[in-house]
Every structure is written in C-alpha cells, then in structure tokens.
C-alpha cells in the first residue's frame, strides 16, 4: 500500500474515532455497530447458486490435481 494512501486511511480512522467518542447519539452508535457486524458476517459464497459453487469447487480440484493449461498456449491455439 502506498504510504500516502495509508496515511489518508489512518487520518480518516482517527477522524471517525473522534466523532464516535464525542457523540451521545445512541442511534448513530447503533448504526455504526450494525454496519461493522454486517460487514464481518457477509460471505458472498452463501449468495452463489449451487451450480456456480459446484463449478468453482471443480476448478479448484482440477488445479490441485495439476490439470491446468498455460494461458499463452491456450490463446495461441484459439487465435
């Protein structure tokens, strides 16, 4: 991560922390808490259809078995 981007993120965090510490508004605090709980509980895997999950797992299994094709080789054959 670039140093400037890292510093900007840290500055944003500090600013948000300051706002949280200064507020006595329970609804704001509840919303912030809900956002963080929702963010950590979301798993895109659970939103995928069964067929897509099967295809992904099949692909992983093929990779683990070494059943892969070099990208450049594949493209050369299909151009």
C-alpha positions as CSV (number, residue, x, y, z in Angstrom):
1,X,0.0,0.0,0.0
2,X,1.3,3.4,-0.8
3,X,2.4,5.5,2.1
4,X,0.2,8.4,1.3
5,X,-2.9,6.2,0.9
6,X,-2.0,4.5,4.2
7,X,-1.7,7.9,5.9
8,X,-5.0,9.1,4.5
9,X,-6.7,6.0,5.8
10,X,-5.2,6.4,9.2
11,X,-6.3,10.1,9.3
12,X,-9.9,9.0,8.3
13,X,-9.9,6.4,11.1
14,X,-8.8,9.0,13.6
15,X,-11.4,11.5,12.5
16,X,-14.2,8.8,12.7
17,X,-13.0,7.7,16.1
18,X,-13.1,11.3,17.4
19,X,-16.6,11.7,16.1
20,X,-17.7,8.4,17.8
21,X,-16.1,9.4,21.1
22,X,-17.8,12.8,21.0
23,X,-21.3,11.7,20.2
24,X,-24.0,10.8,22.7
25,X,-26.5,9.9,20.0
26,X,-27.3,6.2,20.6
27,X,-28.9,5.7,17.2
28,X,-25.7,6.8,15.4
29,X,-23.7,4.4,17.6
30,X,-26.2,1.6,16.9
31,X,-25.9,2.2,13.2
32,X,-22.1,2.1,13.2
33,X,-22.2,-1.1,15.2
34,X,-24.7,-2.7,12.8
35,X,-22.5,-1.7,9.8
36,X,-19.5,-3.5,11.3
37,X,-21.5,-6.6,12.3
38,X,-23.0,-6.8,8.9
39,X,-19.6,-6.3,7.2
40,X,-18.0,-9.2,9.1
41,X,-20.9,-11.6,8.7
42,X,-21.3,-11.3,4.9
43,X,-20.0,-14.2,2.9
44,X,-20.5,-14.0,-0.9
45,X,-20.3,-17.8,-1.1
46,X,-23.7,-18.1,0.5
47,X,-25.2,-15.9,-2.2
48,X,-24.0,-18.1,-5.1
49,X,-26.3,-20.6,-6.8
50,X,-25.5,-24.3,-6.2
51,X,-24.3,-24.8,-9.8
52,X,-21.8,-22.0,-9.5
53,X,-20.4,-23.4,-6.3
54,X,-20.0,-26.8,-7.9
55,X,-18.1,-25.3,-10.9
56,X,-15.8,-23.3,-8.6
57,X,-15.1,-26.4,-6.4
58,X,-14.5,-28.5,-9.6
59,X,-12.0,-25.8,-10.8
60,X,-10.1,-25.8,-7.5
61,X,-9.9,-29.6,-7.6
62,X,-8.6,-29.6,-11.2
63,X,-5.9,-27.0,-10.1
64,X,-4.9,-29.1,-7.2
65,X,-4.5,-32.2,-9.5
66,X,-2.3,-30.1,-11.8
67,X,-4.9,-30.2,-14.6
68,X,-4.2,-26.7,-15.9
69,X,-3.5,-25.2,-19.3
70,X,-0.9,-22.4,-19.8
71,X,-2.8,-19.2,-20.8
72,X,-0.4,-18.3,-23.6
73,X,-0.5,-21.8,-25.1
74,X,-4.3,-21.8,-24.9
75,X,-4.5,-18.4,-26.6
76,X,-2.1,-19.4,-29.4
77,X,-4.3,-22.3,-30.3
78,X,-7.5,-20.3,-30.3
79,X,-6.5,-17.2,-32.1
